[in-house]
Amino acid sequence: MDFTLSGESKMMVKAARDLAKQEIEQIEAKIEEEDAIPDDIWQKFAKARMLGMMIPKEYGGIGSSALNVILILEELAKTGSAVAFLMALNNSVVETIYHWGSEDLRKRFIPPLCDGSLWPAMAFTEPGTGSDPTAITTSAKPDGDHYVLNGTKRFISYGHKKGYGVFYAKDETEKVTAFVVDKSSEGYTWSKPWSLMGLAGQGLVDIFLKDVKVPKENILGEKGKGFHILLRWIAGERVQQMAFMVGMGQECLNESLRFAKERIVRGRPMTDMQGFQWMLAEMHASIEASRWWTYRVASKQDEGDDIAVDSAALKLFVVPTIQEVARKALQIHGSYGYCKDYKIEKLYRTIASPGVTAGSTEIQKTLVGSALARSKEI
């Protein structure tokens, strides 16, 4: 498969690189200190046309591809900032509403998520479940022209920011249904953001739904088919998350090269020593393998293929691979790598997150293994 980037893709990568250097890197220290992302960064993404990228122009998007989203995310991820995750979340939530929503839902909810005026959310996880849909306790009971939602959602990124989110609840048939919920609805409240080891400013909050009324026309897809919507979204999210890992892995290598070239040991730079050269070579090979596999799965997504198993296998490979890249980078930096004055410290903390979020590594093994066991092809 030819992964030579088109002129359009190269322009998008450059735009993402410029945005990262001119906007994100300039505020990273403030984000780390305050554990919050400034609201105006949202409008900067919109101005750069990086929100709702896969959405047709008539709804406020640019009609681009999943691969281009991945390319931009990889570049933004080199900052190690949760700001990159914000861009990814927007694109995945908006695409989900577009794919499953009625024409009315598309017209009402997609444009303000594309123009940077409102914030997205995706709410499935609860205090008692992160992977098992049968354990959901949030309920949705019919009441005239509405459903009334009650329950608690956990670790919801930007759930406290004004906008719309896709929420999953058990309807009166005990099946999971997806609803588009206005976060300004009466009875919708939230906790203070969780304090995380990395990803400062990601804004993970608990959402408390107390008799929140949602119009029946806000059902996304078909009633009782919410879990199918969730699985498709998670598959795309995994690919985005792995692009995030690839970008951070590349930055680990970049930082290690800079440090090793400048660090003089016994009159010679560290890069003259075979042991460090081997470490750098292993890091490079690991990143390249992760990068091209990520591009491949994103391309299959653009082709309309079911990427549930592919994305799980991708994550199963990339997470430990890039975490090992980060470990080597820390070793190359020595004691300096353990200091907050060096970027590798933040990258190391942030790279730990995908192993336990959006489906743990162990869950990916179960998904891939069970799919292989069911397969009739040998």
N, C-alpha and C positions, 0 to 999 in steps of 0.2 A: 504494500500500500504506500502511495506517495504522500508524504506529509510535508511537501514543500509548501510553505505558507504563501497564500495569495497576497496581492498588493494590499487588499482591504484588511486582511488579518495583520499584516506588518504595521499598517497605520494604527490599528487598534492597540497592538502591543506597545507601540511608541507612546500613544496617548495615555495608556495605563502607567507606563514608566514615568512619564512626565507628571502625572497626577500624584503618583506615589512620592516622588521627590519633592515636588513643589507644595503639596498640600498635606499628605499624611505624615511624612517624616518630620515636618515642621511642628506638628502638634503631638507627636508621640509621647514626649516627656510629660505634657499636660494630661494626656489620656491616662498614662500610668499613675500619675499622682492623684488625679481626681476619680479614676475608675469610671469615666464617662466619656462618650464620644459627643463632640459638639453637634448640635442639630444642623448647623449649616453645611456640614459635610455631605448631607443628603442632597441638597440642591446642587452641590458641585458634581456629584455623580450624575444627576439628572442632566446638567448642562453638558457633561461629557458624553451623554447618550449611553450610559452604562446601566441604566435601569430598564427592566422589562425588555431586554435585548431580543429575545426570541418572539416577541409579540408583534403582530402586523401593525403597520403604521397607522391604520385607522383607529386603533385603540391606544396609541401613544408610544408604541415600541418602534423598533427599526427593522424588524423582520430578519434578524441575524440568526446565527446557528449556536448550538450547544458548544461546539468546538471553539468558537470565538469567545464565548463566555469563559471557557476554561483557560484560554490563552491570557485573557485579561486578569483573571483571578490569580493565575500563576505569578504574574508580574506584581500584582498588588501584595501577594503573600510574602514577598521578599522583605516587606516591612515588619513582618511578624505581628501585625496589628489585627485586632478584631474588626477593624474597618473593612478589611477584605471580606470577612465573613458577612458583614452587612450587605455588601453588594451581591454576594452569592445568595443569601436568603431572599432578597427582593426578587431576583430573577427566577428562583425556583417556585416561590409562592405565586407570583403573578402568572407564570407558565401553567401552574396547576389550575388556577381559576380559569384561564383561557381554555385549557384542554377539556375540562369537565363542566364548565359553566354554561348556562343558557345565554342567549344573546343579551338578555336583560342584565344578567349578572356581569357579563363582560363589560357592557357599557357603563354600568354603575360603579364597579369596583376596580377595574384595571387602570383607567387613565390617571386617577390621583396617586396610584402606586408607581406609575411610570414617570410622573412629572416632579416627584420629590416632595409633594405636599403632605403625604401620609406615609406611615410606616407599616410594614407587613408583619405577620406573625404566623407560626404554624404550631398548633397546640394538640398534641397527642399524649405526651408523657404525663403521668400522674405520680403521686407519692408512692403508690403501690405497684406501678408497672412502668417499664420502659420499652419492652419488646413484645409483651403478650397482650393482644387485643381483648382476649376474654377477661382480663383482669380490670378493664376499664370500669370505673364506677360513676363517672359523670353521666347524668341522665338527661334525656330530652323527651318531655311529655307533651303531646298535642293539646292545644288550647285554642279552639276556633281556628283562625287563620295563622296562628303562630305555634311555635314550639317553645317550651319553657325549659331552659337549661339550668342545671344545678350540679355543682361539683368543684373540684380543685385540679388545676393543671400545674405541673412543676417544670422548672427550667425552661421557661418560654422566653426566647430572645425577643426583646423589644415589645413584650406584651404590655408594658406600661406606657408605650408611646402611642399617640393618637393615630388611628388608622383602622385597617381591617385585617382579620386573621381567619385562617381555616381551622375550625375546632371540631374535634371528634367526640361523639357522645353516643351512648346506647339509647336507641329509640324505644317505643312501646313494644316492639317485637323482640327486644333484647339483641338486636343487631346494630352494628356500628354505622352511623350516618355522619357525613361531613357537612358542616354548616359554615357559611361565610358570616362572621360575627363582627359587628361594628363595636370597636373597643370603647366607644363613648356611651354604650348602652347602660341604662339604669340597672344596678345590681352587679355591675362589672367592677371589681376592685383588684388590687395587687399588693404584694409584699414589697419590701425593699429588695434591691438586687442582691443576688448571692455574690459573695466575695470569692473569686477564683484564683487558682495558682497562676494562671496565665490568662491571655485574652482579656486584658483590662478593657472595660467599657462595653463588653458584650451585652450587658443588661439582661441577665437571666433572672426572671422573677417567677413567683408563684401567682397564679391567677385564680381568684375566687369568684365563682359564678353563683349568684343567689337570685333565683327567679328571673334570669335574663331572658327576655322575650325576643325571639328571632322569627321573622316571617317565614312561612313555609316555602316561599319562592326562593329563599336563600339556601336551600338544600343544594349541595354541589354534587353533580352526577345523579345517581339514583338513590332513593331511600334504601338504607340497609346495605349499601355497597361501599361504605366509607373506607373499609380496610383495603380495598383494591386501589383506591385513590392514594391512600397513605403509602402502600408498597411502591407504587410508581414514583411518588415524590421522593421516598427514601433512596431509591435506586439512583435517581439523578443527583440527590444530595451527596451520596457517597462519592460520585465522580468529582463533584465540585470540591469536596473535602480533600480528595487525593491530589487535586491540582494545587490546593492550598499547601499540602505536604511537599509536593515537588518544588514549589516556589521557595518554601522555607529551607528545604534541603539544599537547593542551589545556593541560597544565601549563606548557609553554613559552610559550604565549600568556598564561596567567595571570601568570607571573613577569615577562614583558615588559611587561604593562600596569602591574603594580605598580611596576616600576622606572621606566618612562617617565613615570608620573604624579608620581613623587617626584623625579625628576632635573630640576633646574632649569638651563636653558641660556639665558643672556642675559636672565634675569629671567622666563622662561616655562618651564612644564613641557614636556618633549619631546612630550607628546601634543597640544600645540597646533600642532605643525609638520606640514604636509601630507605630507612625505616619510615620516615615521614613521607617520602615520595610514594611508597607503597600505600600508605593510608590515604593519601590524596587520590591516587589512582582508583582505589576501591570505592571511595566516596563518589567519584565521577561516574564510574560504571553503574553504581547503584541508582544514582539520580537519573541517568540516561534511560535505563531499563524502566524505571517508574514513570518517567515522562512519556515515553512512546506508548506504553500500555494505556496510560490515562488518555492520551490523544485517541488511541484506537477505540476505546469504549465510548468516548464522547462522539466519535464519528459514527459508531453503530447506533447511538441514540438519535443522531441526525437522520440516519437511514430508516428510522422507525422501528428498529429491532427492540425486542424485550431485553433489557440489560440488567434484570434483577440478579441473575447468577453471575454475569460478567462483572458487574460492579462490586458484588460481594467478594469474588475472587481477587479483583483488583485491590480492594482494601486489605484483604488478607495478606497480600504481598507487600504493598506499599508501606503500610503502617510500621511493621518491624524493620523494614529496610531503611526507611528514612530516620527512624528513631536511632538506628545504629549509625547512620551518617552523623546525626547530632552528637552521639556519644563520642565518635572519633574526633569531631570538631572540638568538643570540650577537652579531650585529651591533648590535642595539639596546642590549645591555648594554655594548658596547665592551670595553675592557680588563678591566672587572669580570667579564665573562662568562667570561674565561679563568682566573679565580681560583677555587680550590676552596671559598672562603667563600660562593660563590653557587651556588644549586641548578642553574642552567642548565649549569654545567660538567659536572655528573654526568649530566644529561639528554642533553646533546650526545654524551657518550661512549657512553651506553647505547643511544641511538637508532641508532648506527652498526651495532649487532649484527645486526638482522634482514636486512640486505642480504647477509650471508654465512652465515647459519645457517638451519636448517630448509629448505634449498634456496635457492641464491643467486638473485639477480634474473635472471641469465642463464638459469638452469634454468627459471624461470617463463616466460620468453619462448619457450623451446623447447616447453614443455608446451602453452601456449595456441596458439602458431603451428601446431604439428603437429595439434592438435585441429581447428583451423579448416580446415586443409588436407584433413583426412579427412572433414569434414562434407559431407553431400549437400544441405544446405539453403543456399539463397542468398537 
